[in-house]
Amino acid sequence: MSGHAFFALTLGCKINQYETEAVREAWLARGWREAAEPADADVLLINSCAVTARAVADVRQAVARMHRAAPQGRIVVTGCAAQVLREDIAALPGVADVVGQQAKVSLLHYDPERGAAGAHAGSGGGSSDGGDGGDGGEGGDDLSATDTAFPAFRIDGFTRSRPVLKVQDGCSHRCTYCIVPLARGAARSRDPREALAEARRLLDAGFRELIVSGVNLRQYGRDLPGGGPDFWDLLAFLERELAPQWAGRARLRISSLEPGQLGERALDVLAESRLVAPQLHLSLQSGSPGVLRRMGRGHYRPEPLLDFVHELAEVWPLFGLGADILTGFPGETDAEFGETLDFVGALPLTYAHVFPYSRRPGTPAAVMEGQLPQEAKKRRAAELRGAVAAKKAAFLQRLLGEPRLLVAPEGARGVKGVCEYYAECRFTGGRRPVAQVAPGGEQAGPGDLVAVRPLAVERDGLLVEAV
């Protein structure tokens, strides 16, 4: 089984990044070599996304590039597109194996000689990380599932400077536009002790910002024995265990939350935390109650979110706030779009990811009446992006008044990174200084946070210098 050279490409979300890393580490542990370029590999892995039509197009283009670069290579496509478009992906020139998302864990045991069947034969369910102690409509989620085990992925490192700490997978809430439940299956939660063990491994390996991630963190814990802890219980647990050693030296960043998660318990946990970065990202989708109901997201209303962020400002006087916004949903009227635009104007957003609605085959929204023309969707998305851009520019100007920020550098050269408020920062001179002291007083390593002073707003981010 030794001697293979592989190249791995990740498309899509942070969870895909995590799972690619887990497969990568498993293959390296078996004596495989990671190639720097596709042309130098005999196994080429593409971890795919299917959340939009553009994402699926990216998969096809990636397969074509890989096949041109390594015509004799064995292309293995996994992930969400492989799950929901298996036959289409399998028919692409050069594709040798298609391993659906729900069988992705089998790639830990992949055998190029036997193909996907050999991988499945060697796979096991459940979680392998033993730990070190250390809804549709109004919330009626369908939690029935044939596979209730948390996938047996684990990591000891990461190819990027900010590792993903995966704590949840799947989604049992069938939003009418979303293909993720079809691709990833029902919601499954990681045992808190295993999440803690992995966090400790990553911190001990020198990483100083961990992104606590899941497909739907609102559903964390529902499948654990006795109903389990919820996400805020998990975060409080990680805080208790890690803060005594790492407060002031490392941080946890929450990947994405639903507005329905944000209440008194959230405020309490965030107020007490010494590790969580002062920034939240919201799966908002729309500011129109009518559109939210048609999306199958009637379990929350937009208005209470305004109250929450007002109270959050008492806990975090300065914080970053992002959102995912989907516009052009079937039947979205001018008035409903106006509701979203007004809501975006009222929220103290510092950035947002705005998407025109994209039909996903197999979802209820794909066959709804009132499908909007592509040009109308693009026009609305552009208007929303413009509104958010003005807010982001004002926020960056506000950050210029901060005497000190802590940046997590990214990339091999570390020429840029993100500060605690999730604003992009670029170092003067085009590179990160090499002789800096980490917040804990020790010599800074490649994963450490770097104290900086903001100098100017530049190219949609901040120009900073180390202090």
C-alpha positions as CSV (number, residue, x, y, z in Angstrom):
1,M,0.0,0.0,0.0
2,S,3.0,2.3,0.1
3,G,4.4,4.3,-2.8
4,H,1.3,6.1,-4.0
5,A,1.5,9.8,-4.6
6,F,-1.7,11.8,-4.1
7,F,-3.0,15.3,-4.7
8,A,-6.1,16.6,-2.9
9,L,-8.3,19.5,-3.9
10,T,-11.1,20.8,-1.6
11,L,-14.1,22.6,-2.9
12,G,-16.8,24.1,-0.7
13,C,-17.2,24.5,3.0
14,K,-15.0,24.4,6.1
15,I,-16.3,20.9,6.9
16,N,-15.0,19.7,3.6
17,Q,-11.6,21.2,4.5
18,Y,-11.6,19.3,7.7
19,E,-12.5,16.0,6.1
20,T,-9.9,16.4,3.4
21,E,-7.3,16.9,6.1
22,A,-8.4,13.7,7.9
23,V,-8.1,11.7,4.7
24,R,-4.8,13.3,3.9
25,E,-3.4,12.4,7.3
26,A,-4.6,8.9,7.0
27,W,-3.0,8.4,3.6
28,L,0.3,10.0,4.8
29,A,0.3,7.6,7.8
30,R,0.1,4.7,5.4
31,G,3.3,5.8,3.6
32,W,1.8,7.7,0.8
33,R,3.4,10.9,-0.5
34,E,1.6,14.2,-1.1
35,A,2.4,15.6,-4.5
36,A,2.7,19.4,-5.0
37,E,1.0,19.2,-8.4
38,P,-1.6,17.0,-10.0
39,A,0.7,15.9,-12.7
40,D,3.0,14.2,-10.1
41,A,0.2,12.1,-8.5
42,D,-1.3,8.8,-9.4
43,V,-4.3,9.3,-7.0
44,L,-6.2,12.6,-7.4
45,L,-8.9,13.4,-4.8
46,I,-11.6,16.0,-5.4
47,N,-13.7,16.8,-2.3
48,S,-16.8,18.3,-3.9
49,C,-19.6,20.7,-3.1
50,A,-23.2,20.8,-4.5
51,V,-24.8,23.7,-2.6
52,T,-25.2,25.8,-5.8
53,A,-25.1,25.2,-9.5
54,R,-21.8,27.1,-9.6
55,A,-20.3,24.7,-7.1
56,V,-21.3,21.7,-9.3
57,A,-19.8,23.5,-12.3
58,D,-16.6,23.9,-10.3
59,V,-16.5,20.1,-9.8
60,R,-16.7,19.4,-13.5
61,Q,-14.0,22.0,-14.2
62,A,-11.7,20.5,-11.5
63,V,-12.1,17.0,-13.0
64,A,-11.2,18.3,-16.4
65,R,-8.1,20.1,-15.1
66,M,-7.0,17.0,-13.2
67,H,-7.5,14.7,-16.2
68,R,-5.5,17.0,-18.5
69,A,-2.7,17.3,-15.9
70,A,-2.5,13.6,-15.1
71,P,-4.3,11.6,-17.9
72,Q,-3.1,8.2,-16.3
73,G,-4.0,9.3,-12.8
74,R,-6.9,7.8,-10.8
75,I,-9.4,10.6,-10.1
76,V,-11.5,10.0,-7.0
77,V,-14.5,12.4,-6.5
78,T,-16.1,12.5,-3.1
79,G,-18.3,14.9,-1.2
80,C,-21.8,16.3,-1.7
81,A,-21.8,16.4,-5.5
82,A,-20.6,12.8,-5.5
83,Q,-23.6,11.9,-3.3
84,V,-26.4,13.6,-5.2
85,L,-25.0,13.5,-8.8
86,R,-23.2,10.2,-8.7
87,E,-24.0,9.0,-12.2
88,D,-23.2,12.4,-13.8
89,I,-19.9,12.6,-12.0
90,A,-19.0,9.0,-12.8
91,A,-19.5,9.7,-16.5
92,L,-16.9,12.5,-16.5
93,P,-13.6,11.5,-18.4
94,G,-10.9,10.4,-16.0
95,V,-13.1,9.7,-13.0
96,A,-12.2,6.3,-11.6
97,D,-14.2,6.3,-8.4
98,V,-17.1,8.2,-7.0
99,V,-17.5,8.0,-3.2
100,G,-20.6,9.8,-1.9
101,Q,-20.5,12.1,1.0
102,Q,-22.2,9.6,3.3
103,A,-19.4,7.0,2.5
104,K,-16.6,9.6,2.6
105,V,-15.2,8.1,5.8
106,S,-14.3,4.9,3.9
107,L,-11.6,6.9,2.1
108,L,-9.5,6.6,5.2
109,H,-8.9,3.0,4.0
110,Y,-8.9,3.6,0.3
111,D,-7.0,1.1,-1.8
112,P,-6.3,2.3,-5.4
113,E,-5.9,-1.3,-6.6
114,R,-9.4,-2.3,-5.4
115,G,-11.1,1.1,-5.9
116,A,-14.1,2.4,-3.9
117,A,-15.2,-1.2,-3.1
118,G,-12.0,-1.8,-1.2
119,A,-12.4,1.4,0.7
120,H,-15.9,0.5,1.8
121,A,-14.8,-3.0,2.9
122,G,-12.2,-1.5,5.3
123,S,-14.3,1.3,6.7
124,G,-15.9,1.4,10.1
125,G,-18.7,3.4,11.6
126,G,-18.7,5.6,14.6
127,S,-16.0,7.8,16.0
128,S,-12.4,6.6,16.3
129,D,-11.2,9.5,18.5
130,G,-11.2,8.1,22.0
131,G,-10.6,11.4,23.7
132,D,-8.2,12.2,26.5
133,G,-10.8,13.1,29.1
134,G,-9.4,16.0,29.1
135,D,-37.0,21.3,11.1
136,G,-39.3,21.8,8.8
137,G,-41.7,24.7,9.2
138,E,-42.1,25.6,12.9
139,G,-39.3,23.5,14.2
140,G,-40.6,19.9,13.6
141,D,-37.2,18.5,12.6
142,D,-37.2,14.9,11.4
143,L,-34.3,13.3,13.3
144,S,-34.9,9.8,12.1
145,A,-31.8,8.4,10.4
146,T,-30.4,5.0,9.5
147,D,-26.8,6.2,10.1
148,T,-26.6,7.9,13.5
149,A,-22.8,7.6,14.1
150,F,-20.6,10.6,13.9
151,P,-18.2,10.0,11.0
152,A,-14.8,8.7,12.2
153,F,-12.7,11.6,11.1
154,R,-10.0,13.1,13.3
155,I,-7.0,15.4,12.7
156,D,-3.7,16.2,14.3
157,G,-2.8,19.1,12.2
158,F,-4.0,21.3,9.3
159,T,-2.7,22.6,6.0
160,R,-3.9,26.1,6.9
161,S,-3.0,28.2,9.9
162,R,-6.6,28.2,11.3
163,P,-7.8,24.6,11.8
164,V,-11.4,23.5,11.7
165,L,-12.7,21.7,14.8
166,K,-15.6,19.7,13.5
167,V,-18.2,19.1,16.2
168,Q,-21.4,18.4,14.1
169,D,-22.4,16.9,10.8
170,G,-25.6,16.5,8.7
171,C,-28.9,18.4,9.0
172,S,-32.3,17.1,9.9
173,H,-34.1,20.4,9.0
174,R,-35.3,20.3,5.5
175,C,-35.2,23.8,4.2
176,T,-37.0,23.8,0.9
177,Y,-34.1,25.2,-1.1
178,C,-31.2,23.2,0.5
179,I,-29.6,20.0,-0.8
180,V,-27.4,19.5,2.2
181,P,-29.7,17.0,4.0
182,L,-29.9,14.9,0.9
183,A,-26.1,15.0,0.6
184,R,-24.9,14.7,4.2
185,G,-27.8,12.9,5.9
186,A,-29.3,13.5,9.3
187,A,-27.8,15.6,12.1
188,R,-25.0,13.9,14.1
189,S,-23.0,15.3,17.0
190,R,-19.5,14.7,18.2
191,D,-18.9,13.6,21.8
192,P,-17.7,16.7,23.7
193,R,-14.8,14.8,25.1
194,E,-13.6,13.9,21.6
195,A,-14.0,17.5,20.5
196,L,-11.9,18.6,23.5
197,A,-9.2,16.0,22.8
198,E,-8.9,17.3,19.2
199,A,-8.8,20.9,20.3
200,R,-5.9,20.1,22.7
201,R,-4.0,18.2,20.0
202,L,-4.3,21.2,17.7
203,L,-3.3,23.7,20.3
204,D,-0.4,21.6,21.4
205,A,0.7,21.4,17.7
206,G,1.0,25.2,17.6
207,F,-2.3,26.4,16.2
208,R,-3.8,29.4,17.9
209,E,-7.2,29.9,16.3
210,L,-9.6,27.0,16.0
211,I,-12.9,27.3,14.0
212,V,-15.6,25.4,15.8
213,S,-17.7,24.2,12.9
214,G,-20.7,22.1,12.0
215,V,-23.3,21.8,9.3
216,N,-26.1,22.9,11.6
217,L,-24.8,23.9,15.1
218,R,-28.4,24.5,16.2
219,Q,-29.0,20.7,16.1
220,Y,-25.8,19.9,18.1
221,G,-26.5,17.4,20.9
222,R,-30.0,16.3,19.9
223,D,-28.8,12.9,18.9
224,L,-26.5,12.3,21.9
225,P,-27.7,10.1,24.8
226,G,-30.3,11.7,27.0
227,G,-30.8,14.5,24.5
228,G,-27.2,15.6,25.1
229,P,-25.8,19.1,25.7
230,D,-26.7,21.8,23.2
231,F,-24.1,23.9,21.4
232,W,-23.8,26.5,24.1
233,D,-23.2,23.7,26.6
234,L,-20.4,22.4,24.4
235,L,-18.8,25.8,24.1
236,A,-19.0,26.4,27.8
237,F,-17.4,22.9,28.3
238,L,-14.5,23.8,26.0
239,E,-14.1,27.1,27.7
240,R,-13.8,25.5,31.2
241,E,-11.3,23.0,30.0
242,L,-9.1,25.1,27.8
243,A,-9.2,28.7,29.1
244,P,-7.0,28.1,32.2
245,Q,-4.1,27.3,29.9
246,W,-5.0,29.1,26.7
247,A,-6.9,32.3,27.5
248,G,-5.0,35.3,26.0
249,R,-2.8,32.9,23.9
250,A,-5.4,31.3,21.6
251,R,-9.0,31.7,20.5
252,L,-12.0,29.8,19.4
253,R,-14.1,31.2,16.5
254,I,-17.6,30.0,15.9
255,S,-18.3,29.2,12.3
256,S,-22.0,29.8,11.7
257,L,-25.1,30.1,13.8
258,E,-28.8,30.3,13.2
259,P,-30.7,33.3,14.6
260,G,-32.9,30.9,16.6
261,Q,-29.8,30.0,18.7
262,L,-29.3,33.5,19.9
263,G,-30.9,34.2,23.2
264,E,-30.2,34.5,26.9
265,R,-28.0,31.3,27.1
266,A,-25.9,32.5,24.2
267,L,-25.3,35.9,25.8
268,D,-24.3,34.2,29.1
269,V,-21.8,31.9,27.5
270,L,-20.3,34.7,25.3
271,A,-20.1,37.1,28.2
272,E,-18.1,34.6,30.3
273,S,-15.8,33.4,27.6
274,R,-12.1,34.3,27.5
275,L,-11.5,32.3,24.3
276,V,-14.3,33.0,21.8
277,A,-13.4,35.6,19.2
278,P,-15.7,38.6,19.3
279,Q,-17.4,37.8,15.9
280,L,-20.5,35.9,14.9
281,H,-21.6,34.6,11.5
282,L,-25.3,34.1,11.0
283,S,-27.3,31.8,8.7
284,L,-29.9,34.6,8.2
285,Q,-30.9,33.9,4.6
286,S,-33.7,36.5,4.5
287,G,-35.1,39.4,6.4
288,S,-38.6,38.7,5.2
289,P,-40.8,36.5,7.4
290,G,-42.9,35.4,4.4
291,V,-39.8,34.3,2.5
292,L,-38.4,32.5,5.6
293,R,-41.7,30.5,5.9
294,R,-41.5,29.5,2.2
295,M,-37.9,28.5,2.8
296,G,-39.0,26.2,5.7
297,R,-37.2,28.5,8.2
298,G,-40.3,29.6,10.1
299,H,-38.7,28.6,13.4
300,Y,-37.2,32.1,13.8
301,R,-38.2,35.6,12.9
302,P,-35.8,38.4,12.0
303,E,-36.9,41.0,14.5
304,P,-35.6,39.4,17.7
305,L,-32.1,39.3,16.2
306,L,-32.0,43.1,16.4
307,D,-32.7,42.9,20.2
308,F,-30.0,40.3,20.5
309,V,-27.2,42.3,18.8
310,H,-28.1,45.3,20.9
311,E,-27.6,43.2,24.0
312,L,-24.5,41.7,22.6
313,A,-23.0,45.1,22.3
314,E,-23.1,45.3,26.1
315,V,-21.0,42.1,26.2
316,W,-18.8,42.9,23.3
317,P,-18.5,46.7,22.8
318,L,-16.8,45.9,19.5
319,F,-17.6,42.8,17.4
320,G,-17.7,41.5,13.9
321,L,-21.0,40.4,12.5
322,G,-21.5,38.5,9.2
323,A,-24.4,36.8,7.5
324,D,-25.4,34.4,4.7
325,I,-28.2,36.0,2.7
326,L,-30.1,34.3,-0.1
327,T,-32.0,36.5,-2.5
328,G,-34.3,35.9,-5.4
329,F,-36.1,32.9,-3.7
330,P,-39.2,31.7,-5.6
331,G,-42.0,34.2,-5.2
332,E,-39.9,36.9,-3.6
333,T,-41.8,40.1,-4.3
334,D,-40.3,43.5,-4.5
335,A,-41.8,44.2,-1.1
336,E,-40.3,41.1,0.5
337,F,-36.9,42.0,-1.0
338,G,-37.4,45.4,0.5
339,E,-37.9,43.8,3.9
340,T,-34.5,42.1,3.6
341,L,-32.8,45.2,2.3
342,D,-34.2,47.2,5.2
343,F,-33.2,44.5,7.7
344,V,-29.7,44.5,6.4
345,G,-29.7,48.2,6.9
346,A,-30.7,47.9,10.5
347,L,-28.2,45.1,11.4
348,P,-24.7,46.1,12.4
349,L,-23.2,43.9,9.7
350,T,-19.5,44.1,9.1
351,Y,-19.6,41.7,6.0
352,A,-22.0,39.3,4.4
353,H,-22.0,36.5,1.8
354,V,-24.9,37.2,-0.6
355,F,-26.1,34.5,-3.0
356,P,-28.7,34.6,-5.7
357,Y,-31.0,31.7,-5.3
358,S,-29.9,28.6,-7.3
359,R,-32.3,25.8,-8.1
360,R,-31.1,22.5,-6.6
361,P,-32.7,19.3,-8.2
362,G,-34.6,17.2,-5.7
363,T,-35.6,20.2,-3.4
364,P,-39.1,21.5,-3.0
365,A,-38.1,25.0,-4.0
366,A,-36.9,23.8,-7.4
367,V,-40.5,23.2,-8.5
368,M,-42.1,26.1,-6.7
369,E,-44.1,28.7,-8.7
370,G,-42.7,32.2,-9.1
371,Q,-39.1,31.4,-10.2
372,L,-37.4,34.7,-10.7
373,P,-35.4,35.5,-13.8
374,Q,-31.6,35.3,-13.4
375,E,-31.1,38.9,-14.1
376,A,-33.5,39.9,-11.3
377,K,-31.7,37.7,-8.9
378,K,-28.4,39.1,-9.8
379,R,-29.7,42.7,-9.6
380,R,-31.0,42.1,-6.1
381,A,-27.8,40.4,-5.0
382,A,-25.8,43.3,-6.2
383,E,-28.0,45.8,-4.3
384,L,-27.6,43.8,-1.1
385,R,-23.8,43.6,-1.6
386,G,-23.6,47.3,-2.1
387,A,-25.5,47.9,1.2
388,V,-23.1,45.6,3.0
389,A,-20.0,47.0,1.5
390,A,-20.8,50.4,2.9
391,K,-21.2,48.9,6.4
392,K,-17.9,47.0,6.0
393,A,-16.1,50.2,5.0
394,A,-17.4,52.0,8.1
395,F,-16.3,49.1,10.3
396,L,-12.8,49.1,8.9
397,Q,-12.5,52.8,9.6
398,R,-13.6,52.1,13.2
399,L,-10.9,49.4,13.5
400,L,-8.3,52.0,12.6
401,G,-8.9,53.6,15.9
402,E,-7.9,50.4,17.8
403,P,-4.4,50.5,19.3
404,R,-3.9,46.8,19.0
405,L,-5.3,43.8,17.1
406,L,-4.4,40.1,17.2
407,V,-4.0,38.6,13.7
408,A,-3.9,34.9,12.8
409,P,-1.6,34.8,9.7
410,E,-2.6,32.6,6.8
411,G,-0.6,31.0,4.1
412,A,3.0,29.8,3.9
413,R,4.4,33.3,3.8
414,G,1.9,34.7,6.3
415,V,1.5,38.0,4.3
416,K,-2.1,38.4,5.5
417,G,-4.5,37.0,8.1
418,V,-7.7,37.8,10.0
419,C,-8.0,39.7,13.3
420,E,-10.3,38.8,16.1
421,Y,-13.1,40.8,14.5
422,Y,-12.7,38.8,11.2
423,A,-11.3,41.7,9.2
424,E,-8.6,40.8,6.7
425,C,-5.3,42.3,7.6
426,R,-2.2,42.6,5.4
427,F,1.3,43.1,6.8
428,T,3.5,46.0,5.7
429,G,6.3,44.9,3.5
430,G,4.3,42.0,2.0
431,R,5.3,39.5,4.6
432,R,4.8,38.6,8.2
433,P,7.7,39.6,10.5
434,V,9.7,36.5,11.5
435,A,10.9,37.5,15.0
436,Q,7.7,38.3,16.9
437,V,6.7,37.4,20.4
438,A,3.4,35.5,20.8
439,P,0.7,36.8,23.2
440,G,1.9,34.3,25.9
441,G,5.4,35.8,25.9
442,E,7.1,33.0,24.0
443,Q,8.7,33.1,20.5
444,A,5.9,33.2,17.9
445,G,5.5,30.1,15.7
446,P,3.7,29.7,12.4
447,G,0.3,29.3,14.0
448,D,0.6,32.0,16.7
449,L,-1.4,35.2,17.0
450,V,0.5,38.3,16.1
451,A,-0.1,41.6,17.8
452,V,-0.4,44.4,15.3
453,R,-1.3,48.1,14.9
454,P,-3.7,49.1,12.1
455,L,-2.3,51.7,9.7
456,A,-4.8,52.2,6.9
457,V,-7.7,50.7,5.1
458,E,-6.4,49.0,1.9
459,R,-8.1,46.8,-0.7
460,D,-11.1,45.9,1.4
461,G,-9.0,45.2,4.5
462,L,-6.5,46.7,6.9
463,L,-2.8,47.4,6.4
464,V,-1.1,46.5,9.7
465,E,2.3,46.4,11.2
466,A,3.5,44.2,14.0
467,V,4.0,45.8,17.4
